[in-house]
Amino acid sequence: MLAVKNYKFWFCTGSQDLYGDECLANVAAHSKEIVAKLNESGVLPYEVEWRPTLITNELIRKTFNEANMDEDCAGVIVWCHTFSPAKSWILGLKELRKPLLHLHTQYNEEIPYDTIDMDFMNENQAAHGDREWGHIVSRMGIERKIVAGHWSDPVVQGKIASWMRTAVGVVESSHIRVMRVADNMRNVAVTEGDKVEAQIKFGWEVDTYPVNEIAECVDSVSQSDTNALVDEYYDKYDILLEGRDPEEFKKHVAVQAQIELGFERFLEEKNYQAIVTHFGDLGSLKQLPGLAIQRLEEKGYGFGAEGDWKVAAMVRLMKIMTAGMKDAKGTSMLEDYTYNLVKGKEGILQAHMLEICPSISDGPISIKCQPLSMGNREDPARLVFTSKEGTGIATSLIDLGNRFRLIINTVDCKKNEKPMPKLPVATNFWTPQPDLYTGAEAWILAGGAHHTAFTYDLTAEQMGDWAAAMGIEAVYIDKDTTIRNFKRDLMLGEIFYR
């Protein structure tokens, strides 16, 4: 399901014809070499594609519009090798609709002290050519990422790679379609929001279907297909009967297998990449989807509970941005459940009734079948596990009525201090930075939700860059957060984004 297009990023070098053909030939050769070395580095998740040197407003405008129309182009990287008069870029920049990175670099790493002359100076003047270009982009108020340093530096390459994932998130955002099974939980504010504005801002399409329309698709799944998937479950996961009759247990598991197959077929047929359910409206479904949703999340679908379509879209977005990442540790919907307030051991137990993605698991994954008061259906089967240790980010996209705000909290995930044998759900335990109390106060001040889109594999900077590209406010809660400064940030946001 998580099939992300093999995107490319165009490398556009700025210059002018003032310095003659030999200089322009060197500019082209240098930029081609940089592109080749970047692609050979093994650091970048997507290919960089060289484009002819941009020296006139006509060529710049034509190139940028070609980038707009190329569905494989996820962004444009610009570098001014020589001085490039910025007025030549105005029309092209006004029409560019792809994510933009300004690579402030130069071909040579060191000044050639023994041989440097004015010809060299004229040819290698990114130090002020990029400043000229940067000025016009700032004056035009165009959002872009700036990366400064030598192109061969692994740190610089890492920053480009990081931005590439953000850029793909920007481009792919317009392809996210969320299927809502029924409506959101009654009288809950934070899971609601303006779906029309979300489509305008982010490109998300959010549609609702009656539960029984999906349930009919579930019912149409054959017994043989269901049995085959149950066999896969039994091969892959530990089975924890906990005193239940094995055959009765297996029948409960089979219900989830049928739901997984039915839901996935419906999603594929209707071209949706994220799903929300609500335990208060299950129609003819025999169980609240649990194991089924967990498996769909692991395949790359976004999910939000109780109708939380914003979280569903954000989880899908994060899974797109981390696709193909080496040693990825996982992405999931999570929910703040309960605190540990023991001094020195503070943290928040993260879980949900059923639907945590197993991509974040560490160690064995088990299937349990336990009663669930929510939903008033038969006991649902679910995957149970504990999550990985490490640093991650928890995000909450909220609708403030007049605008969206993305709250980004860096969190430190830890192992549970003790086993919880009576808790039949997947869990994560984390301490928000800078500490539980400051983090919780800041989160509440910002209006953060109890559901989060969480990942180990993206940084706060990447998600903040995504928010900036979308034209929405982002606020950060991390090791440097103080409540006094955070309140000031919120007040500034009120002024800037209203």
Protein Blocks (a to p, Z undefined) as FASTA:
>chain_A
ZZccdddddddddddfknojklmmmmmmmmmmmmmmmmmnomambdcddddddfbfklmm
mmmmmmmmmmkbgbdcdddfbacdfklmmmmmmmpcbdcddddddfblbdcfklgcfklm
mmmmmkmmmmmmmmmmmmnopacdddeddfklmklmmmmmmmmmmmmmmmmmmmcccdde
hjadehiaklgccfklmmmmnopacddddfklmmmmmmmpcfklmmmmmmmmmmmpccdf
kopafklmmmmmmmmmmmmmmmmmmmmmnopabdcddfklgojafbdcfklmmmmmmnop
acdeehiaklmmmmmmmmmmmgoiahiabdcddddfbdcfbghiaccddddfklccfklg
gcjddddddddfehpaacdddddddddeddddddddddehjaccdddddddddddfbdcf
klccdcddddddfbfklmmmmmmmnopafbdcddfkbcfklmmmmmmmnopacddddfkl
cfklmmmmmmmmmmmmZZ
